[in-house]
Amino acid sequence: MVALIVMAGIALAVPGKMFFQGKLTDDFGNARDGAYSVTFTIWDSPFGGTPLWEETRIIEFHSGLFAEQLGFTESLPESIFTGDILYLEMAVDGETIESRKPLITVPYAFRAQIADSVVGGSINYDTLIAYIDTLLLDTLGAYLDTTFSGSVSHIDSIS
């Protein structure tokens, strides 16, 4: 049973990609077609601030429409998603398009916040997950120790 829980946790790791779509138009509202060099940048502020991630690649626009996976060539680092609002900027052929857009949580992501507030601290891959009788297992299901006696009232981090 423990091995199944661990494998599910590993299989459900969050991918370093994010979907983004839009429509590119010129100053008169006409859709732009063709291939353009596009740079996506995630910032910590709507103006100024610090760039936290950047990716540049060639994107093909059809009737101005595009749908891309951000993080396709440069994975989005999990460490930048701290709960603070981040802002996405898009530049086409070196020209910044409009103002930065805030990255807003999708509805089901609110549920993920619960994982950060587990009693005893947060859970990560270096966390003890099972104490059964005198059998102690780590997150990969590996045997750790049989000398432990007593009860476990919370989850302790393994060092």
C-alpha positions in Angstrom: 0.0 0.0 0.0 2.8 2.4 0.9 4.6 1.8 -2.4 1.4 2.7 -4.4 1.0 6.0 -2.5 4.7 6.8 -3.2 4.5 6.0 -6.8 1.4 8.1 -7.3 3.2 11.0 -5.6 6.1 10.7 -8.0 3.9 10.3 -11.0 1.9 13.4 -10.2 4.9 15.7 -10.1 4.0 19.2 -11.5 5.3 19.6 -15.0 7.5 22.7 -15.7 5.1 23.9 -18.4 2.1 26.2 -18.6 -0.4 26.7 -21.4 -0.8 30.2 -22.9 -2.9 31.4 -25.9 -3.8 34.7 -27.5 -4.2 36.7 -30.7 -1.6 39.0 -32.2 -2.7 42.1 -34.0 -1.1 45.2 -35.4 -1.8 48.8 -34.2 -5.0 48.8 -36.4 -6.4 45.6 -35.0 -5.5 43.5 -38.1 -4.4 39.9 -37.3 -0.8 39.2 -37.9 0.3 36.0 -39.7 3.6 34.3 -40.1 6.5 33.2 -38.1 7.9 35.6 -35.5 10.6 35.5 -32.8 8.7 35.6 -29.5 10.1 36.2 -26.0 8.0 35.4 -23.0 9.3 36.7 -19.6 7.8 36.2 -16.1 8.3 39.2 -13.8 7.8 39.8 -10.1 6.1 43.2 -10.7 3.7 44.7 -13.2 6.3 47.5 -13.9 10.1 47.4 -13.4 11.0 44.5 -11.1 13.1 41.4 -11.7 12.7 38.9 -14.5 12.3 35.4 -13.0 12.2 33.3 -16.1 12.5 33.9 -19.9 12.1 31.8 -23.0 12.6 32.8 -26.7 11.5 30.8 -29.7 9.9 31.1 -33.2 6.1 30.9 -33.2 3.8 30.6 -36.2 0.7 32.8 -36.1 -2.4 31.9 -38.0 -5.0 34.7 -38.3 -3.1 36.2 -35.4 -3.9 33.2 -33.2 -1.4 31.2 -31.2 -1.4 28.6 -28.5 1.9 27.7 -26.8 3.3 25.8 -23.9 5.5 28.2 -21.8 8.4 26.2 -20.5 8.7 24.2 -23.8 12.5 25.0 -24.2 13.2 26.5 -20.7 11.3 24.8 -17.9 9.4 27.0 -15.5 11.2 26.8 -12.2 8.8 25.7 -9.4 10.7 28.1 -7.0 9.2 31.2 -8.6 5.6 30.2 -7.7 5.6 31.3 -4.1 2.0 32.6 -4.0 2.9 36.1 -4.9 1.3 37.5 -8.1 3.6 37.1 -11.1 3.3 39.0 -14.4 3.8 37.7 -18.0 5.3 39.9 -20.7 5.4 39.0 -24.4 7.8 40.6 -26.9 7.5 39.9 -30.7 10.6 40.6 -32.8 11.9 42.6 -29.8 8.8 44.8 -29.4 7.0 44.4 -26.1 3.3 43.8 -26.7 0.9 45.7 -24.3 1.5 45.6 -20.6 2.4 42.6 -18.5 -0.5 40.3 -17.6 -1.0 38.9 -14.1 -0.8 35.1 -13.9 -3.9 34.1 -12.0 -4.7 30.8 -10.3 -7.0 28.4 -12.0 -9.9 27.2 -9.8 -8.6 23.7 -8.9 -5.2 25.1 -7.9 -6.7 26.5 -4.8 -7.0 22.9 -3.6 -3.2 22.5 -3.9 -2.7 25.1 -1.2 -3.8 22.4 1.3 -0.7 20.4 0.6 1.4 23.4 1.9 -0.5 23.5 5.2 -0.2 19.9 6.4 -0.1 19.7 10.2 3.6 19.4 11.1 4.8 21.2 8.1 4.9 20.8 4.4 5.5 17.5 2.6 8.2 17.0 0.1 10.1 14.0 -1.4 12.5 14.0 1.6 9.8 13.5 4.1 9.0 10.4 6.2 5.7 9.0 5.1 5.1 5.7 6.9 5.5 4.2 10.3 3.9 0.8 10.5 4.5 -1.2 13.7 8.3 -1.1 13.8 8.8 -0.7 10.1 10.0 2.7 9.0 9.8 3.6 5.3 10.9 6.7 3.3 9.0 8.2 0.4 10.5 5.7 -2.0 9.4 2.8 0.1 12.9 2.0 1.3 13.4 0.4 4.7 15.0 2.8 7.2 15.0 1.4 10.7 13.4 -1.1 13.1 14.8 0.3 16.3 12.2 3.1 16.6 9.6 2.5 19.4 6.7 4.7 20.4 4.1 6.5 18.4 4.3 9.0 15.6 2.1 12.0 16.2 3.3 14.1 13.2 5.4 13.8 10.1 9.1 14.4 10.6 11.6 15.4 7.9 14.3 12.8 7.2 17.8 14.3 7.3 
